[in-house]
Amino acid sequence: MSHYPALRLRRTRAAAWSRRLHAETVLTPADLIWPLFVSAGTEEEPIASLPGVSRWSVDGIVARAKEAVGLGIPCLALFPNTPHDLRTDDGAEALNPDNLMCRAIRAVKDAVPDIGVLTDVALDPYTAHGHDGLVDDAGYVLNDATAEVLVGQALNQARAGADVIAPSDMMDGRVGLIRAALEDEWHVNVQIMAYAAKYASAFYGPFRDAVGSRGLLKGDKKTYQMDPANAEEALREVELDLAEGADSVMVKPGLPYLDIVRRVKERFEVPVFAYQVSGEYAMIEAAAAAGAGDRDALVLETLMAFKRAGCSGVLTYHAAHAARLLGA
């Protein structure tokens, strides 16, 4: 290998055209998935803990879908804010074929058929206790009974037109059950993006505001979401979900778990996505508001970090803003 001065690594950094030519990682709007919150109201509802993010009516979601197409964003991720009077201990509203999520799916696919729609499969937006599944008298989330309901929820969304089913509940075995049910109903092209390594994180607070579950949650989710101390366990979770029929896997949260993204990508060589979660988004917005960093630069640098770590794509509330920056 050459040495200085024959080798000067700064040569290729000296001009902007050269930096572009030698870039090892490329970020485009096609790498982004835009999470959106659906409400039963008719007006935009700004979310105080997520500055710049709102809940939208079904019509508003359709407008965002059209905006996404114009920006080159290929997929939306939908999350419902279910009215409190429809939340029950058994989360039965998740199985209603005319629930808020299904109405939004149908409206988007009717108006913008070429955009992908990814749907969350978990019961926390539907339960009165805020957990992702059914609970027993002691408050323990039941695995197998929950998985049965999740299968019905997944089929409900697939029938409405969902393109990607994304189980975020972390119940054991649910991916295989959902895959078998989708095949039985001939939804053979509906993808499963498994939340395979979802950690019991402190970064989810603003999301719970957005879907209306903050204050409802009894206890915590540590019996089903992963311990932040564990990495080998994440690889076991990913391996199981892939064996059960997942087409892609997700790591959640994002930036604090880039080591997990890299290890999953290197071990399995499959499409890996990360969710830049609500707390991560809120920290960037707070830093920019405090003058601690340039918002545009922070957004693009963090998204580039996901790609560099091995992500095929990123779920981010900054998707529309980032796409505008990338298209400028």
N, C-alpha and C positions, 0 to 999 in steps of 0.2 A: 504494500500500500504506500502511496506517495505521502510525503510529509510537507509541512509548511517550509518554504513558500510555494513549492510546486503545487500543493493542494491548498486552496483557499476556499472554504465552504461558503464564505460570504459572496463569492462571485455570482452564484446563481440566485442570490437574494437581492442583488444590487438594483434590479429594475422590476417594475410591477409585472410586465409581460413575462419575465423569466420566473417570477414567483408563481404566477398562474400555471406556467408550463410545467413546473417541477412539483406542483402540489400533489401530495400522495393521497389526499382525501378530498372528495367533492361533495358538497351539500347543495341540494336543489329542492324546490318546492315538492317534487315527487317523493321526497323522503319524509314528508310530514303527514301526520294524522291529526285532525282538529277535533278535540273533545268539546262537545256542546251540551248544554243543560236545557231540558224541555220542561216547561211549566204548563199548568192548565189555564193560566191567565191569558189575557189578550194583549198585554203591554210588556215591553222590555222591563226586566227586573234586575238592575245592577246588584252585584254581590259585593258587599262592603269589604269582606276579607280577601277578595280577589279583584283588585282594582283593574278596570277595563274588561272584566268578564261579566256576562249577564245570563240570566235565564231567559229563554225565548218561548213564545207561543209556537204552536205547530207551524203556523204561517211564517213566523220569524225564522224557524229552523230551515224552512224551504228557501227563504231568502239567503240565509247563510250558505246553503248548499250551492246556490247559483254563484255566490261570491267565491266560494272555494274553487269551483270549476274555472272561473275566470282567472284565478291566481295560480292554477296548476296544481292545487292540492288534490290528491286522488281519493281521499277517504275521510269520512266523518265518524267520530265515535259518539254515540248518543247515551245520555244518562237522564233519567226522569226524576223530577221533583214531585213525587206522588202526594196528592192532597192528604192531610193528616186523617181525615175521616175515612179514607180508604186503606189505611195501614192497620193491619191486624197481626196477631201473634203468629199466624200461619202464613202470612204474606200472600194470601189468596189472589190479590189483585195482579200478581205477576202472571197468573194464568188466564186473565181476562183478555180475549182476543181483540177487544176494543179499548185496551188500556192506553195510557198516554204514550208509552214507548211504541206500541204497534201503530197507533195513529200517525205518529211522527215518521216511522219507517215507511209506511204506505205513501204518505204525502211526499216524502223526499224521492222515493223511487218512481212515483208517478210524474213528478215535475222534472226531475234530473236523473234519468235512468242510468246515466253513464258514471255516476259517482258511486264509490263504494260506501256501504253503511256497515259499521261495526257496532255490535250491541253487547252491552254488559249483561252477563248472567250471574246474578247473585241476588239474595233476597233483602239486603239492607235498605234499598229504597222503598220496600213494601211492608217491612215489619214494624210493629209498634215498639219493639224493644231495640231496634237498630242493629241487630246482628245479621250476618250474611246467611243464616240458616235457621232451622227450627231449634228451639231450646227445650230442655227438660225442666222439671220442677226445681232442680238445683242450679239452673242457668247455664248448663253445659250444652254446647251446640252439637246436635246429633248429626253424625256423618251420613249414614245410609239413608235415613228418612229425608234429610235435606237433599241428597243427590237425586232422589226420585222426583222431588218438586222441581229441581233445576232442569231435569230432562224435559218436563212439561213446559217450563219457561223458555228453554232453547227452541223447542218445536214451535211454540207460539210466535216467537220472533222470526224464525225461518219461514213460517207460513205467511207472515206479513211482508216478507221480502228482504230480510237481513242477508247480507253477503258474508259477513264474518261474525261468528259466535265467539265471544270472549269470556269464558268462565273466570270470574275474579274471586270466587268464594274460598278456594283452597281446600275443598273437601277431597278426601282420597277417593280415587276411582271415577270421578264424575266425567272426565274427558272420554273414557271408553264408553260409558253409558250414553253420553250425548252423541258420540260418533255413531254408535249402533242405531240409535233412534233416528238420526238424520238419514242414514242409509235405508232403514226400513220404510221411511216415507219418501224415499227417492230424492232427497235434497243432497244429491251426490256432489254438487259443486259448491255447497256452503262450506266455507273454511272454518276451522277452529284455531283461534289464537289463544293459547292457554296462558293465563297468568300463572306461570309455572313457579316462579320465585318471587312471591309477593310477601314482603316483610311487614311485621308488626311495627310500623314506623310512626314517629312523631310528626311526620311531614304531611299528614292527611287532613289536618283540621279544616282548612278552608273548603275542601271538597265536601266535607260533611255539612258545612253550612249550605253549600250549593244544592245538595240533594235533600236538605231538610232533616238529616238524621242526627246532627249534633244536639245533645241534650236528651236524646232518646236512648242512647246506648247504655245498657246495663253492664257494668264491668268493662272488660277489654276483649281484644280479639287474639290474645296470645296463644290460645289453645288450637288455633287453626292457621293463623298467619305465622310466617317464619321468624325465628329469633335473629336479630341483626348480627349476632356473634357468629352465625354459621354460614359457611361457604360450601363445604362438601355436601351438606344436606340439600343445598340448592341444585347441585348437579344430579343428585338422586331424584329430586322432584322433576327436573327437566327430562331425565331419562324415562321416567314412568309416563309422563304426559305424551312424549313422542311415541312410546310404545303403544299407547292407547289410541293414537290417531290424530294428535295435534299436528297441524300443518306448519305452525310457527309457535314460538314461545315468547313470553314477555318477562322482563325483570322490572320490578317496581318496589320502591322509587328508582330514580335515575342516577343522578350525579353521585350520591353516596355509595352507589353499588356498581360503578363502572368496572371494578375488578370482577364482579360476577358476570357481567356482560362479556368481558374478554374471555373468561374461563369457559363459559357456555359455548361461545363461538368456536373457540379452539378445540374443545372436546367433541362437539357434535356436528359442526359445520352445517347448521340449519339456519333458516331466517330467525334472527333474534331482534326483538323490539324492546324499547324501554319507554317507560312512562315518566316524563318530567312532571312530577305531581304538583298539586296545588301549592304546597308549602315551598317548593323550589321556585315556582313562578312568583309567589308573593315576595320571596326574598329578593329576587331580581328587581321587582317593581319598587320595593322599599329602598334598596340600594340606590336605584336611579333617582328616586324622589329625594333622597338625602344628599344627593350629589356625590355619592361614593363611587360611582362608575357611570359610564355612558351606556344607556339602555340598549341601543342598537348593537354595540360591540359586545355587551354581556350576552345578549340573546344569541347572536351568531356564534360566539366562541363556545358557549355551553352546548349548543346543538352540534357543532363540529366535533366536540369531545365525544358525543354519543356515536357519531359515525366512525371516528377514529378508533374507538374501542371495539367496533365490530357490529354496530346496529344496522339492520336493513332499513329501519325507519324509527321515528320517534313520535309518540303522542305528546303534544305540547299545546298549552293554551296560547302560546305565542305563534301558533302556526300561520295565521293570516298576516301578522306583522312581519314575521320572518320571510314569508313568501314575497311580500312587497319589497323587502330589502334585497332579496336574492334576484328579483326581477328587475331591479332598478338599473 
